[in-house]
Amino acid sequence: MSDPYQRALRWLAQRERSRWDIRQRLADIPAEECEALLDRLEREGYLSDRRVAESLQRRAARGHGVQRLRHDLRQHGIDAELARPVLEEALRHELEVARRVRDRRFPQWPITAEERLRQIRYLGNRGFGAETIRQVLMVPPSFESEAG
C-alpha cells in the first residue's frame, strides 16, 4: 500500500476533490490520521471545498439547474454554509441558463402537448425547477423580444 499523502495528491492532481471525497477514498487509514492528512492538504492549498463548490457551479452554469447543483454539492459533502452563496448565485442565472439549454436542444417551439412534455422532462432531468421550466415554456422567445 502506498503512502496516503501521495495517493491523495495523485487524486487531487486529476481534479478538484472535497474533504469528503478524499476521506472516503482514505477509508483504509485510521480516522485521526485521515483528518490530520486532510488538514495538511488544506494548509498546503491542495484541498479546498470552496474550489470544489465553485467548480460545480461553473459546470452547472453550462447547462444544469439549481436542483442538480444542490444535489452535486451534497454528493461531495460540501457544507451548507459554503454551498449557500454558490446556490444563490446559480439561482440568479437559472432562468437564462434554462432558456439557453432549451434553445440549444430544441430549436423549435413546442406545438403539441407531447413536444411540450418532452421539453419539460428534459429540463427537469437537467435539474431545473418547476417554476423555472414554466417560465421558460410560457412565452416563445420571439414574443419576448417584441414585448421587451
Phi, psi and omega in degrees: 000136183276169180299128182302324179298314180294322177298314180297317178298321179297317178295319181289335178289334181287316179190168177297138177223150180274168174306316182300316180302312182291320178302317180296321182285337180258032182296345182276358178247157181301147185303317181296317179295320179297313180297320178297319179295317178298318177299317179298314180298323177292314179302320182280355176086008180277334187238128180207115175295329178298316179296322178297314180299316179294323177296316178295324178295317178297319179296318179296323181296341178273002176153021178228155181270177182296324179298318178294318179298316179301315179299313181297320178298318178296318181301329181265006176070027180285130181301142182301322180295322178285328182285329186307306181295329178295315179293321179298317179296316179297322181296325178299332184250002188300316182298316178298316179296316181298318178297316180297318179296314180297314181296323180291319184278325184232091182295335181261143176290141182293129180262312183266163177298324179297316178295320179297314179297323178298318179291323177298313179299317181300311180293320178298319179293339178268005173093017177271142181284164183301318181294319178297316179298317179301316180294321180295321185264004184287313185229131178300146182305325182295325178287325179297315182292330177287324183284329185272000000 
